[in-house]
Amino acid sequence: MRSLLTSSVGTLIFVLFVGPGPVIGLVPWLLSRWRVSDPILGLPYERAMGLVIFLAGLPILLEALVRFVHDGRGTPAPVMPPERLVVTGLYRYVRNPMYVGVVAMIAGQGLFFGSRAILIYAACAALAFHLFVVLYEEPALASRFGASYAEYCRHVRRWLPRVHPWVANHASSPFKN
């Protein structure tokens, strides 16, 4: 079993150099140089809404990352995936909170900076995440975790959060909530 230190360092490297860091920081900066332009939608408080959306995505992303390290004993990187299926925390509400948090942070920047390019990028990132999840991640998880993952999928939606957290039936399930 991987140690917390190994999982933490692996996750940090992935976040900073491969995954969320460049996706949330570098690409939006390249698209806009983070220059504030006129609001796109012309709505009052549009920048404030963008900031709120960005800030709402941050704890979602961070909580999901911590779950991967602590509960899954792995990283979000496919080269060092979690050893255990993560079904705790926000994963009790939605199967992909990490992607939801990332898209929120990108879209929030688009609204805040008044950048159509960043908003288009957010839509493209959401589509790319969806395709990755459907074509690679879900089949890989089904293969790796079998019936446990199938049960989880029956109860927790891919993108739209549940109102109430899913609690596994401990009598018939290997999950720890």
C-alpha positions as CSV (number, residue, x, y, z in Angstrom):
1,M,0.0,0.0,0.0
2,R,1.3,3.5,-0.9
3,S,2.2,5.8,1.9
4,L,0.4,9.2,2.4
5,L,3.7,10.9,1.7
6,T,4.2,9.2,-1.7
7,S,0.5,9.9,-2.6
8,S,0.9,13.5,-1.5
9,V,4.1,14.2,-3.4
10,G,2.7,12.5,-6.5
11,T,-0.5,14.5,-6.3
12,L,1.4,17.8,-5.8
13,I,3.6,17.1,-8.9
14,F,0.6,16.2,-11.0
15,V,-1.4,19.2,-9.9
16,L,1.4,21.7,-10.4
17,F,2.9,20.4,-13.7
18,V,0.4,18.2,-15.5
19,G,-3.2,18.5,-14.4
20,P,-5.2,21.2,-12.7
21,G,-2.4,23.8,-12.4
22,P,-1.7,24.3,-16.1
23,V,-5.4,23.7,-17.0
24,I,-6.7,26.3,-14.5
25,G,-3.8,28.7,-14.5
26,L,-1.5,28.6,-17.5
27,V,-4.0,28.1,-20.3
28,P,-6.4,30.9,-19.2
29,W,-3.4,33.2,-18.8
30,L,-2.2,32.4,-22.3
31,L,-5.7,33.1,-23.6
32,S,-6.2,36.4,-21.8
33,R,-3.0,37.4,-20.1
34,W,-5.5,37.9,-17.3
35,R,-6.5,41.3,-18.6
36,V,-9.8,42.5,-17.5
37,S,-12.1,43.3,-20.5
38,D,-15.7,44.5,-20.7
39,P,-18.2,42.1,-19.2
40,I,-19.3,39.5,-21.8
41,L,-23.0,39.1,-20.8
42,G,-23.5,42.7,-19.7
43,L,-24.9,41.6,-16.4
44,P,-24.6,43.6,-13.2
45,Y,-22.1,42.0,-10.9
46,E,-20.8,39.7,-13.6
47,R,-17.2,40.0,-12.3
48,A,-18.4,39.2,-8.8
49,M,-20.3,36.2,-10.1
50,G,-17.1,35.0,-11.9
51,L,-15.1,35.4,-8.7
52,V,-17.7,33.5,-6.7
53,I,-17.8,30.7,-9.2
54,F,-14.0,30.5,-9.3
55,L,-13.8,30.5,-5.5
56,A,-16.6,27.9,-5.2
57,G,-14.6,25.6,-7.5
58,L,-11.4,25.8,-5.4
59,P,-12.5,23.9,-2.3
60,I,-14.3,21.4,-4.5
61,L,-11.0,20.6,-6.3
62,L,-8.9,20.7,-3.1
63,E,-11.3,18.3,-1.2
64,A,-11.3,15.9,-4.1
65,L,-7.5,15.9,-4.3
66,V,-7.3,15.3,-0.5
67,R,-9.7,12.3,-0.8
68,F,-7.5,10.8,-3.6
69,V,-4.5,11.0,-1.3
70,H,-6.0,10.1,2.0
71,D,-8.8,7.7,1.2
72,G,-7.6,6.3,-2.2
73,R,-3.9,6.2,-1.4
74,G,-3.1,7.4,-4.8
75,T,-3.1,10.4,-7.1
76,P,-5.4,11.7,-9.9
77,A,-2.6,10.8,-12.4
78,P,-3.4,7.6,-14.4
79,V,0.2,6.5,-13.8
80,M,-0.4,6.3,-10.0
81,P,-4.1,5.9,-9.6
82,P,-5.8,5.4,-6.2
83,E,-5.5,1.9,-4.8
84,R,-9.0,2.1,-3.3
85,L,-12.2,3.4,-4.9
86,V,-12.9,6.9,-3.4
87,V,-16.6,7.2,-2.4
88,T,-16.3,9.6,0.5
89,G,-16.7,13.4,0.9
90,L,-17.9,15.1,-2.2
91,Y,-17.7,11.8,-4.1
92,R,-20.9,10.8,-2.2
93,Y,-22.7,13.5,-4.2
94,V,-21.1,13.4,-7.6
95,R,-18.7,11.0,-9.3
96,N,-16.4,13.6,-10.7
97,P,-16.1,16.6,-8.3
98,M,-12.5,17.3,-9.4
99,Y,-13.6,17.9,-12.9
100,V,-16.6,20.0,-11.8
101,G,-14.3,22.1,-9.6
102,V,-11.8,22.7,-12.5
103,V,-14.5,23.7,-15.0
104,A,-16.0,26.1,-12.4
105,M,-12.6,27.7,-11.9
106,I,-12.0,28.1,-15.6
107,A,-15.6,29.5,-16.3
108,G,-15.3,31.8,-13.3
109,Q,-12.1,33.3,-14.8
110,G,-13.9,33.8,-18.1
111,L,-16.6,35.8,-16.4
112,F,-14.3,37.7,-14.2
113,F,-11.9,38.7,-17.0
114,G,-14.6,39.2,-19.6
115,S,-12.9,36.6,-21.8
116,R,-14.9,34.8,-24.4
117,A,-11.8,32.7,-25.2
118,I,-11.7,31.4,-21.6
119,L,-15.4,30.6,-21.6
120,I,-15.0,28.7,-24.9
121,Y,-12.0,27.0,-23.3
122,A,-14.2,26.0,-20.3
123,A,-16.7,24.5,-22.6
124,C,-14.0,22.6,-24.5
125,A,-12.5,21.4,-21.2
126,A,-15.9,20.2,-20.0
127,L,-16.4,18.2,-23.2
128,A,-12.8,16.8,-23.1
129,F,-13.4,15.7,-19.4
130,H,-16.7,14.1,-20.4
131,L,-15.1,12.2,-23.2
132,F,-12.1,11.1,-21.1
133,V,-14.4,9.9,-18.3
134,V,-16.8,8.0,-20.6
135,L,-14.2,6.5,-22.9
136,Y,-11.3,5.8,-20.5
137,E,-11.9,6.4,-16.8
138,E,-15.2,4.7,-16.3
139,P,-14.2,1.5,-18.2
140,A,-10.9,1.4,-16.3
141,L,-12.6,1.9,-12.9
142,A,-15.2,-0.8,-13.8
143,S,-12.4,-3.2,-14.7
144,R,-10.4,-2.4,-11.6
145,F,-13.2,-2.2,-9.0
146,G,-16.0,-4.4,-10.6
147,A,-19.2,-4.7,-8.7
148,S,-18.3,-2.0,-6.2
149,Y,-17.9,0.6,-8.9
150,A,-21.1,-0.6,-10.6
151,E,-23.0,-0.1,-7.4
152,Y,-21.5,3.3,-6.9
153,C,-22.5,4.4,-10.4
154,R,-26.1,3.2,-9.8
155,H,-26.4,5.6,-6.9
156,V,-24.2,8.6,-7.8
157,R,-24.5,10.6,-11.0
158,R,-21.5,11.5,-13.2
159,W,-22.0,15.3,-13.3
160,L,-25.1,16.5,-11.5
161,P,-24.8,16.2,-7.7
162,R,-27.3,14.4,-5.6
163,V,-29.2,16.5,-3.1
164,H,-28.4,14.1,-0.2
165,P,-25.1,12.1,0.1
166,W,-25.1,8.5,-0.9
167,V,-24.4,6.1,1.9
168,A,-23.5,2.6,0.9
169,N,-25.3,-0.3,2.4
170,H,-22.5,-1.7,4.6
171,A,-24.2,-5.1,4.9
172,S,-23.7,-5.8,1.2
173,S,-20.9,-3.4,0.3
174,P,-17.2,-3.1,0.7
175,F,-17.4,0.7,0.9
176,K,-16.4,2.9,3.8
177,N,-18.3,6.2,3.9
